[in-house]
Amino acid sequence: MPLDRREFFRAGAAGAALALTSPRLFALDTPAVARMKSFTLLNSNENAYGMPDKVRATALEALGYGNRYPDREVDDLVDAIAALHKVKREQVVVGCGSTEILRMSADAFARPVLVMADPTFEAIGQYARVNDSEIVKLPLRSDYAHQLDQTPKKPFLSYVCNPNNPTATLTPRKEIEAAIAALPADGYMLVDEAYHHFAVGAPEYSSFLDQPVEHPRVIVARTFSKIYGMAGIRLGYAVGAPETMARLRRTQLQDNVNMIAALCGLTALEDTAGTQAMAARIRHDREEFLAQAKKRNLSTLPCYTNFVMMKTGKPVRDLIAYFKAQKIAIGRPFPPMLDHARISLGTPDEMKAFWSAWDKMPEKLAEFVGPEPKYRLS
């Protein structure tokens, strides 16, 4: 039975009390939790501060309804997203993280060809490969922007991650607009704005949701994993033309958004002040990181995200092994940029630990090279 939101927040105190007394919630002793506690995690572009306070409180309360299917709650979330971006509800599709949006897009539109940058976030390429799609990888330009002027001669999906992961760089809005205007009748573009909140105000950047283009074959993806600190809860969404979203929706997993994600998402969208404060805090951390890198004569790429891509002059696999020995996890290798390291921004104390380890780094790292670590996509 659908929940009334007022009823939810009235009854939520009981759920929160139950959560606070549950030994399994606050005394977890799994190997994964032990690793999170023992390592400084600067490897997956997560929000090191966690969920904003209001979202965290909602998560605890929502546990009391984890036994219910989130029918109306997901409808409410879709309505809230539609209201935020001033679109109709049929123009919104929600997903289990934005990675499900990428998977749905690959299933619906990347046959027979997916066009993507090299390097960029790889997940959509893996999904397209499962479908036997041809994958066209275009090297980033010398300014680390996407190449957008090469159009296949057969139906395709062009994936544009902006700001781009792993480089943290931007492709100018006017260039993406030109590529959209040139889309043929059998071409689609997916603009991934996972890091949007960290790029607001940057020259040549504006969101395709905040300033939309009227084009039926453009899909814009957002995630709750970054600014809202909900990477472990999994929630994302796409916005596009109704007919395009109808095709996307046909590939959607049933009940793909859980109760906790739906209710946390609603709170996150309502908490404008908390979102702005979080973005300001992380931008400040980014400026501090860039200042510390400059102090050490380290070269960094232009940065508009919650991570920094830095030229180290060292083989990145050796660097990963060294930091792992210091109980610090940094970003995985991103060919062909194998002398660069992607460092996710942590809390001030975590960044002090990172720079302390950096300053103690020996000239030769070969002694730290061990078994190839396992890398996750993020």
DRENBAKOL-285038 format. One record per residue (C-alpha): residue number from 1; residue in one letter; chain; x, y, z. Coordinates in Angstrom, 1 decimal. Each point is the difference from the previous one (the first is absolute). Example, Ala and Ser with C-alpha at 12.3 -4.5 7.8 and 13.67 -1.06 7.14 Angstrom:
<sites>
<1,'A','A',<12.3,-4.5,7.8>>
<2,'S','A',<1.4,3.4,-0.7>>
</sites>
This chain:
<sites>
<1,'M','A',<0.0,0.0,0.0>>
<2,'P','A',<1.5,3.4,-1.0>>
<3,'L','A',<1.3,2.2,2.8>>
<4,'D','A',<-1.2,3.5,0.8>>
<5,'R','A',<3.1,2.1,0.4>>
<6,'R','A',<-1.4,1.7,3.1>>
<7,'E','A',<-0.7,-3.4,1.5>>
<8,'F','A',<3.5,-1.1,-1.0>>
<9,'F','A',<1.7,2.9,1.9>>
<10,'R','A',<-2.4,-0.4,3.0>>
<11,'A','A',<0.7,-3.7,0.3>>
<12,'G','A',<3.6,0.4,-1.0>>
<13,'A','A',<1.2,0.6,3.6>>
<14,'A','A',<-0.9,-3.6,0.8>>
<15,'G','A',<2.0,-1.3,-3.0>>
<16,'A','A',<3.0,2.2,1.0>>
<17,'A','A',<-0.1,-1.3,3.5>>
<18,'L','A',<0.0,-3.6,-1.2>>
<19,'A','A',<2.9,0.8,-2.3>>
<20,'L','A',<2.0,1.6,2.8>>
<21,'T','A',<-0.4,-3.1,2.2>>
<22,'S','A',<0.8,-2.5,-2.7>>
<23,'P','A',<3.4,-1.6,0.7>>
<24,'R','A',<0.4,-1.1,-3.6>>
<25,'L','A',<-0.3,3.6,-1.3>>
<26,'F','A',<2.6,1.6,2.2>>
<27,'A','A',<2.3,-2.8,0.8>>
<28,'L','A',<0.6,-1.5,-3.4>>
<29,'D','A',<3.1,-2.2,-0.1>>
<30,'T','A',<0.0,-1.2,-3.6>>
<31,'P','A',<3.4,0.1,-2.0>>
<32,'A','A',<-1.4,2.7,-2.2>>
<33,'V','A',<-0.9,2.3,2.9>>
<34,'A','A',<3.3,-0.7,1.7>>
<35,'R','A',<1.8,1.1,-3.2>>
<36,'M','A',<-2.0,3.2,-0.1>>
<37,'K','A',<0.9,0.7,3.6>>
<38,'S','A',<3.7,-0.8,-0.5>>
<39,'F','A',<0.6,1.7,-3.4>>
<40,'T','A',<-0.1,3.6,-1.1>>
<41,'L','A',<-2.2,-0.3,-3.1>>
<42,'L','A',<0.9,2.5,-2.7>>
<43,'N','A',<-0.7,-2.3,-2.9>>
<44,'S','A',<-3.7,0.1,-1.1>>
<45,'N','A',<-1.0,3.6,-0.1>>
<46,'E','A',<-2.4,-0.4,3.0>>
<47,'N','A',<-1.1,2.8,2.3>>
<48,'A','A',<2.4,-0.4,2.9>>
<49,'Y','A',<-2.4,1.9,2.3>>
<50,'G','A',<-2.8,-2.5,-0.5>>
<51,'M','A',<-3.7,0.9,-0.4>>
<52,'P','A',<-1.2,3.5,1.1>>
<53,'D','A',<-1.5,-0.1,3.5>>
<54,'K','A',<-3.7,0.2,-1.3>>
<55,'V','A',<0.6,-2.9,-2.4>>
<56,'R','A',<1.8,-2.1,2.6>>
<57,'A','A',<-3.0,0.5,2.4>>
<58,'T','A',<-2.4,-1.0,-2.7>>
<59,'A','A',<2.1,-3.2,-0.7>>
<60,'L','A',<-0.3,-1.0,3.6>>
<61,'E','A',<-3.7,0.6,0.1>>
<62,'A','A',<-0.6,-1.8,-3.3>>
<63,'L','A',<1.5,-3.2,1.3>>
<64,'G','A',<-3.3,-0.5,1.9>>
<65,'Y','A',<-1.7,-0.4,-3.4>>
<66,'G','A',<2.6,-2.2,-1.7>>
<67,'N','A',<-2.5,-2.8,-0.1>>
<68,'R','A',<-2.3,1.9,-2.3>>
<69,'Y','A',<0.1,0.5,-3.8>>
<70,'P','A',<0.6,3.7,-0.8>>
<71,'D','A',<-2.9,0.4,-2.4>>
<72,'R','A',<-1.3,3.5,0.7>>
<73,'E','A',<3.4,1.1,1.4>>
<74,'V','A',<1.6,-0.5,-3.4>>
<75,'D','A',<-2.9,1.9,-1.7>>
<76,'D','A',<0.6,2.8,2.5>>
<77,'L','A',<3.7,0.0,-0.9>>
<78,'V','A',<-0.7,0.2,-3.7>>
<79,'D','A',<-2.4,2.9,0.6>>
<80,'A','A',<2.6,1.8,2.0>>
<81,'I','A',<2.7,-0.5,-2.7>>
<82,'A','A',<-2.5,1.2,-2.6>>
<83,'A','A',<-0.8,3.1,2.0>>
<84,'L','A',<3.6,0.8,0.6>>
<85,'H','A',<0.8,0.0,-3.7>>
<86,'K','A',<-3.3,1.4,-1.1>>
<87,'V','A',<-0.9,-3.0,-2.2>>
<88,'K','A',<-2.9,-2.5,-0.2>>
<89,'R','A',<0.2,-3.2,2.1>>
<90,'E','A',<0.1,-2.1,-3.1>>
<91,'Q','A',<3.3,1.7,-0.8>>
<92,'V','A',<1.7,-1.6,3.1>>
<93,'V','A',<1.4,-3.5,0.4>>
<94,'V','A',<1.5,-1.0,3.4>>
<95,'G','A',<2.8,-2.6,0.4>>
<96,'C','A',<2.0,-2.0,2.5>>
<97,'G','A',<2.7,2.5,-0.2>>
<98,'S','A',<0.8,1.8,-3.2>>
<99,'T','A',<1.9,-3.1,-1.1>>
<100,'E','A',<-3.4,-1.6,-0.6>>
<101,'I','A',<-0.9,3.0,-2.2>>
<102,'L','A',<3.2,-0.7,-1.9>>
<103,'R','A',<-0.9,-3.6,-0.4>>
<104,'M','A',<-3.5,0.8,-1.1>>
<105,'S','A',<1.4,2.5,-2.5>>
<106,'A','A',<2.4,-2.6,-1.4>>
<107,'D','A',<-2.8,-2.5,-0.4>>
<108,'A','A',<-2.4,2.4,-1.6>>
<109,'F','A',<2.2,2.2,-2.2>>
<110,'A','A',<3.6,-1.3,-0.4>>
<111,'R','A',<-0.8,-2.5,-2.7>>
<112,'P','A',<1.9,-0.4,-2.1>>
<113,'V','A',<2.5,2.7,1.0>>
<114,'L','A',<1.1,1.7,3.2>>
<115,'V','A',<2.3,3.1,-0.3>>
<116,'M','A',<1.9,0.9,3.2>>
<117,'A','A',<3.1,1.9,1.0>>
<118,'D','A',<3.3,-1.6,1.0>>
<119,'P','A',<0.4,0.2,2.9>>
<120,'T','A',<-3.4,0.5,1.5>>
<121,'F','A',<-2.3,-1.9,2.4>>
<122,'E','A',<0.1,-3.6,-1.3>>
<123,'A','A',<-3.2,-1.5,1.2>>
<124,'I','A',<-2.1,0.8,-3.0>>
<125,'G','A',<2.6,-1.6,-2.3>>
<126,'Q','A',<-0.2,-3.2,2.0>>
<127,'Y','A',<-3.8,-0.1,-0.3>>
<128,'A','A',<0.2,0.7,-3.7>>
<129,'R','A',<2.6,-2.7,-0.5>>
<130,'V','A',<-2.5,-2.6,1.5>>
<131,'N','A',<-2.4,1.0,-2.8>>
<132,'D','A',<2.7,-0.5,-2.6>>
<133,'S','A',<-0.1,3.6,-0.9>>
<134,'E','A',<2.9,1.5,-1.9>>
<135,'I','A',<1.9,2.4,2.4>>
<136,'V','A',<1.7,3.0,-1.6>>
<137,'K','A',<2.5,1.6,2.5>>
<138,'L','A',<1.1,3.5,-0.8>>
<139,'P','A',<3.1,1.4,1.8>>
<140,'L','A',<-0.6,3.2,2.0>>
<141,'R','A',<1.3,3.1,-1.6>>
<142,'S','A',<3.2,1.7,1.2>>
<143,'D','A',<-2.1,2.1,2.3>>
<144,'Y','A',<-1.7,-3.1,1.4>>
<145,'A','A',<-3.4,0.8,-1.5>>
<146,'H','A',<-2.1,-2.6,-1.9>>
<147,'Q','A',<0.4,-0.3,-3.8>>
<148,'L','A',<-3.6,0.5,-1.3>>
<149,'D','A',<0.4,0.4,-3.7>>
<150,'Q','A',<0.3,-3.6,-1.1>>
<151,'T','A',<-3.4,-1.5,-0.8>>
<152,'P','A',<-0.4,-3.7,-1.0>>
<153,'K','A',<-1.9,-0.9,-3.2>>
<154,'K','A',<-2.4,-2.3,1.9>>
<155,'P','A',<-2.3,0.3,3.1>>
<156,'F','A',<2.0,1.0,3.0>>
<157,'L','A',<0.0,1.3,3.6>>
<158,'S','A',<2.6,2.6,0.9>>
<159,'Y','A',<1.0,0.1,3.7>>
<160,'V','A',<1.3,3.3,1.4>>
<161,'C','A',<1.0,0.1,3.6>>
<162,'N','A',<0.2,3.7,1.0>>
<163,'P','A',<1.9,0.7,2.2>>
<164,'N','A',<2.0,-3.1,-1.2>>
<165,'N','A',<1.0,-2.8,2.2>>
<166,'P','A',<3.0,-0.7,0.5>>
<167,'T','A',<1.5,3.3,-1.3>>
<168,'A','A',<-2.3,2.4,2.0>>
<169,'T','A',<0.0,2.3,-3.1>>
<170,'L','A',<-2.8,1.7,-1.9>>
<171,'T','A',<-1.2,0.0,-3.6>>
<172,'P','A',<-1.4,3.4,-0.8>>
<173,'R','A',<-3.8,0.3,-0.1>>
<174,'K','A',<0.0,1.6,-3.5>>
<175,'E','A',<1.9,-3.0,-1.4>>
<176,'I','A',<-2.5,-2.5,1.4>>
<177,'E','A',<-2.9,2.1,-1.3>>
<178,'A','A',<1.6,-0.1,-3.5>>
<179,'A','A',<0.3,-3.7,0.1>>
<180,'I','A',<-3.6,-0.4,1.1>>
<181,'A','A',<-1.1,2.2,-2.8>>
<182,'A','A',<1.9,-2.2,-2.4>>
<183,'L','A',<-1.5,-3.3,1.2>>
<184,'P','A',<-1.5,-2.0,-2.8>>
<185,'A','A',<-3.5,-1.6,0.3>>
<186,'D','A',<1.6,-3.3,1.2>>
<187,'G','A',<2.4,1.6,2.5>>
<188,'Y','A',<-0.4,0.6,3.7>>
<189,'M','A',<2.1,1.7,2.6>>
<190,'L','A',<0.2,-0.8,3.8>>
<191,'V','A',<1.5,2.9,2.0>>
<192,'D','A',<1.1,-1.4,3.4>>
<193,'E','A',<0.0,2.8,2.6>>
<194,'A','A',<1.0,-2.0,3.0>>
<195,'Y','A',<2.4,2.8,1.2>>
<196,'H','A',<-2.3,2.9,-0.9>>
<197,'H','A',<-0.1,1.6,3.4>>
<198,'F','A',<3.7,0.4,0.2>>
<199,'A','A',<0.2,1.8,-3.4>>
<200,'V','A',<-2.8,2.6,0.5>>
<201,'G','A',<1.3,3.5,-0.8>>
<202,'A','A',<2.9,-1.2,-2.1>>
<203,'P','A',<0.6,1.9,-3.2>>
<204,'E','A',<-1.4,-1.9,-3.1>>
<205,'Y','A',<-2.1,-2.3,2.2>>
<206,'S','A',<-3.7,-0.2,0.5>>
<207,'S','A',<-2.2,-3.0,0.6>>
<208,'F','A',<-2.2,-1.4,-2.7>>
<209,'L','A',<-2.7,-0.3,2.7>>
<210,'D','A',<0.4,3.5,1.4>>
<211,'Q','A',<0.1,1.4,-3.5>>
<212,'P','A',<-1.6,-2.8,-2.2>>
<213,'V','A',<0.1,-0.3,-3.7>>
<214,'E','A',<-3.2,-1.0,-1.9>>
<215,'H','A',<1.3,-3.1,-1.7>>
<216,'P','A',<-1.8,-3.4,0.1>>
<217,'R','A',<3.1,-2.1,-0.1>>
<218,'V','A',<1.9,1.4,2.9>>
<219,'I','A',<0.1,-1.8,3.4>>
<220,'V','A',<1.4,1.7,3.1>>
<221,'A','A',<1.1,-2.2,3.0>>
<222,'R','A',<0.5,1.1,3.6>>
<223,'T','A',<1.0,-2.0,3.1>>
<224,'F','A',<-0.6,0.3,3.8>>
<225,'S','A',<3.4,-1.7,0.6>>
<226,'K','A',<2.2,3.1,0.1>>
<227,'I','A',<-1.3,3.3,1.5>>
<228,'Y','A',<-2.7,-1.8,2.0>>
<229,'G','A',<2.4,-2.7,1.4>>
<230,'M','A',<-2.3,-2.9,-1.0>>
<231,'A','A',<2.4,-2.2,-2.0>>
<232,'G','A',<-0.7,-3.0,2.2>>
<233,'I','A',<-3.8,0.5,-0.3>>
<234,'R','A',<-0.1,0.1,-3.8>>
<235,'L','A',<-2.2,2.6,-1.7>>
<236,'G','A',<0.1,1.8,-3.3>>
<237,'Y','A',<-2.3,1.3,-2.7>>
<238,'A','A',<-0.2,1.1,-3.6>>
<239,'V','A',<-2.0,2.8,-1.6>>
<240,'G','A',<-0.9,0.2,-3.7>>
<241,'A','A',<-2.8,0.2,-2.5>>
<242,'P','A',<-3.1,-2.1,0.8>>
<243,'E','A',<0.5,-2.4,-3.0>>
<244,'T','A',<3.7,-0.5,0.8>>
<245,'M','A',<-0.8,-0.7,3.7>>
<246,'A','A',<-2.6,-2.5,-1.1>>
<247,'R','A',<2.6,-1.9,-1.8>>
<248,'L','A',<2.4,0.2,2.9>>
<249,'R','A',<-2.7,-1.1,2.5>>
<250,'R','A',<-0.5,-3.3,-1.9>>
<251,'T','A',<3.4,-1.1,1.1>>
<252,'Q','A',<-0.5,1.0,3.6>>
<253,'L','A',<0.2,-2.5,2.8>>
<254,'Q','A',<-3.3,-0.4,1.9>>
<255,'D','A',<0.1,1.4,3.6>>
<256,'N','A',<3.5,1.4,-0.8>>
<257,'V','A',<-0.2,2.8,2.7>>
<258,'N','A',<-0.3,-1.2,3.6>>
<259,'M','A',<-1.9,1.7,2.8>>
<260,'I','A',<3.0,1.5,1.7>>
<261,'A','A',<1.4,1.4,-3.3>>
<262,'A','A',<-3.4,1.5,-0.9>>
<263,'L','A',<-0.6,1.7,3.3>>
<264,'C','A',<3.6,1.2,0.3>>
<265,'G','A',<-0.2,1.4,-3.6>>
<266,'L','A',<-3.1,2.0,0.9>>
<267,'T','A',<1.7,1.5,3.0>>
<268,'A','A',<3.2,0.7,-1.9>>
<269,'L','A',<-1.9,1.9,-2.7>>
<270,'E','A',<-1.8,2.1,2.6>>
<271,'D','A',<3.1,0.8,2.0>>
<272,'T','A',<1.3,2.8,-2.3>>
<273,'A','A',<2.0,1.7,2.7>>
<274,'G','A',<1.7,-3.2,1.0>>
<275,'T','A',<0.9,-0.7,-3.6>>
<276,'Q','A',<1.5,3.4,-0.5>>
<277,'A','A',<2.0,-0.2,3.2>>
<278,'M','A',<1.4,-3.4,-0.9>>
<279,'A','A',<1.0,1.2,-3.5>>
<280,'A','A',<1.8,3.1,1.5>>
<281,'R','A',<1.8,-2.2,2.5>>
<282,'I','A',<1.3,-2.4,-2.7>>
<283,'R','A',<1.0,2.9,-2.3>>
<284,'H','A',<2.0,1.4,2.9>>
<285,'D','A',<1.7,-3.4,0.5>>
<286,'R','A',<0.8,-0.1,-3.7>>
<287,'E','A',<1.7,3.4,0.1>>
<288,'E','A',<2.0,-1.1,3.0>>
<289,'F','A',<1.1,-3.2,-1.8>>
<290,'L','A',<1.0,2.1,-3.1>>
<291,'A','A',<2.0,2.3,2.2>>
<292,'Q','A',<1.9,-2.9,1.7>>
<293,'A','A',<0.7,-1.5,-3.5>>
<294,'K','A',<1.4,3.3,-1.2>>
<295,'K','A',<2.2,0.3,3.1>>
<296,'R','A',<1.6,-3.3,-1.0>>
<297,'N','A',<0.3,1.0,-3.7>>
<298,'L','A',<-2.5,-2.6,-1.1>>
<299,'S','A',<-2.0,0.5,-3.2>>
<300,'T','A',<-3.8,-0.4,0.2>>
<301,'L','A',<-2.6,0.0,-2.7>>
<302,'P','A',<-2.7,2.7,0.1>>
<303,'C','A',<-2.4,-1.2,2.6>>
<304,'Y','A',<-3.8,0.3,0.4>>
<305,'T','A',<-0.8,-3.0,2.1>>
<306,'N','A',<0.5,-1.6,3.4>>
<307,'F','A',<3.2,-1.6,-1.2>>
<308,'V','A',<3.2,1.1,-1.6>>
<309,'M','A',<2.0,-1.5,-2.8>>
<310,'M','A',<3.7,0.6,0.7>>
<311,'K','A',<3.1,-0.7,-2.1>>
<312,'T','A',<2.4,-1.8,2.3>>
<313,'G','A',<2.9,-1.0,-2.2>>
<314,'K','A',<-0.2,-3.5,1.5>>
<315,'P','A',<-1.7,-3.2,-1.3>>
<316,'V','A',<-3.5,0.2,1.5>>
<317,'R','A',<0.0,-3.7,0.9>>
<318,'D','A',<3.1,0.4,2.1>>
<319,'L','A',<-1.5,3.1,1.6>>
<320,'I','A',<-3.2,-1.9,0.8>>
<321,'A','A',<2.0,-2.8,1.7>>
<322,'Y','A',<2.0,2.6,2.0>>
<323,'F','A',<-3.1,1.7,1.3>>
<324,'K','A',<-1.6,-3.3,0.7>>
<325,'A','A',<2.9,-0.9,2.3>>
<326,'Q','A',<-0.8,3.3,1.8>>
<327,'K','A',<-3.6,-1.1,0.4>>
<328,'I','A',<-1.2,2.6,-2.6>>
<329,'A','A',<-2.0,-1.0,-3.0>>
<330,'I','A',<0.3,2.3,-3.1>>
<331,'G','A',<-1.6,-0.2,-3.5>>
<332,'R','A',<0.7,-3.0,-2.3>>
<333,'P','A',<2.0,0.3,-3.3>>
<334,'F','A',<-1.6,1.8,-2.9>>
<335,'P','A',<1.8,-0.9,-3.2>>
<336,'P','A',<1.6,1.7,-1.9>>
<337,'M','A',<0.7,2.4,2.9>>
<338,'L','A',<2.1,-2.4,1.9>>
<339,'D','A',<2.3,2.7,1.6>>
<340,'H','A',<-3.1,1.8,1.5>>
<341,'A','A',<-1.8,-0.8,3.2>>
<342,'R','A',<-3.6,0.8,0.8>>
<343,'I','A',<-0.4,1.1,3.6>>
<344,'S','A',<-3.5,0.3,1.5>>
<345,'L','A',<-0.4,2.8,2.5>>
<346,'G','A',<-0.3,-1.1,3.6>>
<347,'T','A',<-0.5,1.9,3.3>>
<348,'P','A',<2.8,2.4,1.1>>
<349,'D','A',<1.5,-2.7,2.3>>
<350,'E','A',<-0.1,-2.6,-2.8>>
<351,'M','A',<1.8,2.4,-2.4>>
<352,'K','A',<2.6,0.7,2.7>>
<353,'A','A',<0.6,-3.7,0.1>>
<354,'F','A',<0.3,-0.1,-3.8>>
<355,'W','A',<2.5,2.8,-0.2>>
<356,'S','A',<2.0,-1.3,2.9>>
<357,'A','A',<0.3,-3.4,-1.8>>
<358,'W','A',<0.9,1.9,-3.2>>
<359,'D','A',<2.8,1.9,1.6>>
<360,'K','A',<1.5,-3.2,1.5>>
<361,'M','A',<-0.1,-1.8,-3.4>>
<362,'P','A',<3.3,-1.6,-1.0>>
<363,'E','A',<1.5,0.8,-3.4>>
<364,'K','A',<-0.3,-3.6,-1.1>>
<365,'L','A',<-3.4,-1.7,0.5>>
<366,'A','A',<0.9,-3.4,-1.4>>
<367,'E','A',<0.1,-1.6,3.5>>
<368,'F','A',<-3.7,0.8,0.5>>
<369,'V','A',<-1.2,-1.7,-3.1>>
<370,'G','A',<-2.1,-3.0,0.9>>
<371,'P','A',<-2.9,-2.0,-1.4>>
<372,'E','A',<-2.2,1.9,-2.4>>
<373,'P','A',<-2.7,1.7,2.2>>
<374,'K','A',<-3.7,-0.4,-0.8>>
<375,'Y','A',<-1.5,3.2,-1.4>>
<376,'R','A',<-3.6,1.0,0.1>>
<377,'L','A',<-1.7,2.3,-2.6>>
<378,'S','A',<-0.6,3.5,1.4>>
</sites>
